[in-house]
Amino acid sequence: MAYIFLDESGDLGFNCKKKNSKYFVITILSTNDKKPIEKVVKKIHSGLRKKIKRLSGGVLHSTKEKPVTRKRMLSLLTKCNCSIMTIYLNKSKVYTNLQEEKHVLYNYVVNILLDRIMKKKLVDINSMIYLVASKRETNKFLNENFKTYLKSQISNKHRVKIDVSIKSPSQEKALQAVDFVSWAIFRKCEMEDETYYRLIKGKIIEENPLFP
């Protein structure tokens, strides 16, 4: 089996009057064995103080954790057999029509990432592939559209068996790991801070802007 975990950082807001992020980052963490990644998440969580564990509700969030926790998570992930691929958007360069169709833009970018993963064979394309995306929409129609679109695009083009699901980080622990990875890449783009990015740089197979 092969696993692809998907998360994003930043926002898709384009209102210059609001405090929207300058960049939007979509990141994929791929592996043929998710157990080591799950063990890393469990290990990090077990090392937290009891009070913090209780407040976290059993879920690690990169934006809420202390620097030492973030660095430990990212450092341990580099020891796992996994690959990272990311696309970042400088939102000032996104076409106006796509700014008004955020879900279309999001689906489009994810499809590009998946297409590159298949071409580079970062996962075993001869086995069943499980794509798990972190839940970002509450709209059932948009979620179903996302799953149907990606499944048809990838299975038809690459002739692979793929299952697409949307889960919360509490339901799928590996999503907590890709959250930290995506946050580290976003921080490099948005704030020009490579402190955390450098920890996982060796695992990044491809990192490209969508609209250079």
Residue pairs with C-beta under 8 A, 6 or more apart in sequence:
1 32
1 124
1 127
1 128
1 129
1 130
2 30
2 31
2 32
2 123
2 124
2 125
2 127
2 128
2 129
2 130
3 30
3 31
3 32
3 33
3 34
3 123
3 129
3 130
3 132
3 174
4 28
4 29
4 30
4 114
4 117
4 123
4 129
4 130
4 131
4 132
5 28
5 29
5 30
5 34
5 37
5 132
5 134
5 172
5 174
5 175
5 177
5 178
6 26
6 27
6 28
6 29
6 110
6 113
6 131
6 132
6 133
6 134
6 178
7 26
7 27
7 133
7 134
7 175
7 178
7 179
7 181
7 182
8 24
8 25
8 26
8 27
8 106
8 134
8 136
8 182
9 24
9 25
9 27
9 182
9 183
9 185
9 186
10 21
10 22
10 23
10 24
10 25
10 186
10 190
11 20
11 21
11 24
12 24
12 91
12 102
12 105
12 106
13 20
13 21
14 20
14 91
14 94
14 99
20 91
21 91
21 186
21 190
22 90
22 91
22 92
22 189
22 190
23 88
23 89
23 90
23 91
23 186
23 189
23 190
24 88
24 89
24 91
25 86
25 87
25 88
25 89
25 182
25 185
25 186
25 189
26 86
26 87
26 88
26 106
26 109
26 110
26 113
26 182
27 84
27 85
27 86
27 178
27 181
27 182
27 185
28 84
28 85
28 86
28 113
28 114
28 117
28 178
29 37
29 82
29 83
29 84
29 174
29 177
29 178
29 181
30 82
30 83
30 84
30 85
30 117
30 122
30 123
31 37
31 80
31 81
31 82
31 83
31 123
32 81
32 123
32 124
32 127
33 81
34 174
36 79
36 80
36 81
36 82
37 77
37 80
37 82
37 173
37 174
37 177
38 173
38 174
40 73
40 76
40 77
40 80
40 177
41 60
41 73
41 173
41 174
41 176
41 177
42 173
43 76
44 60
44 69
44 72
44 73
44 76
45 53
45 56
45 58
45 60
47 69
47 72
48 56
48 69
56 64
57 170
58 170
59 169
59 170
59 176
60 69
60 73
60 169
60 176
60 179
60 180
61 169
61 176
61 179
62 70
62 73
62 179
62 180
62 182
62 183
62 184
63 183
65 73
70 180
70 183
70 184
70 196
71 196
71 199
73 177
73 180
74 180
74 181
74 184
74 196
74 199
74 200
75 199
77 177
77 180
77 181
77 200
77 203
78 199
78 200
78 202
78 203
82 203
83 122
83 203
83 205
84 181
84 200
84 203
84 204
84 205
85 113
85 116
85 117
85 122
85 204
85 205
85 206
85 207
86 113
86 182
86 185
86 204
86 206
86 207
86 208
87 109
87 112
87 113
87 207
87 208
87 209
87 210
88 185
88 186
88 189
88 207
88 208
88 209
88 210
89 109
89 209
89 210
89 211
90 209
90 211
91 99
93 211
93 212
94 105
94 210
94 211
95 211
98 104
98 105
98 108
99 105
103 137
103 142
103 145
103 146
106 146
107 145
107 146
107 149
107 150
109 210
110 133
110 146
110 150
111 149
111 150
111 153
111 154
112 210
114 131
114 150
114 153
114 154
115 153
115 154
115 157
115 158
116 206
117 123
118 125
118 154
118 157
118 158
118 160
120 205
120 206
122 205
123 129
125 158
125 160
127 161
128 161
128 162
128 163
129 160
129 161
129 162
129 163
130 162
130 163
130 165
131 150
131 162
131 163
131 164
131 165
132 165
132 166
132 167
132 172
132 174
132 175
133 146
133 164
133 165
133 166
133 167
134 166
134 167
134 168
134 169
134 175
134 178
134 179
135 143
135 166
135 167
135 168
137 143
137 146
137 166
143 166
146 164
146 166
147 164
147 165
147 166
150 162
150 164
151 162
151 163
151 164
154 160
154 162
155 161
155 162
167 175
168 175
169 175
169 176
169 179
180 196
181 200
183 196
184 196
184 197
184 199
184 200
185 197
185 204
185 207
187 193
187 195
187 196
187 197
188 194
188 196
188 197
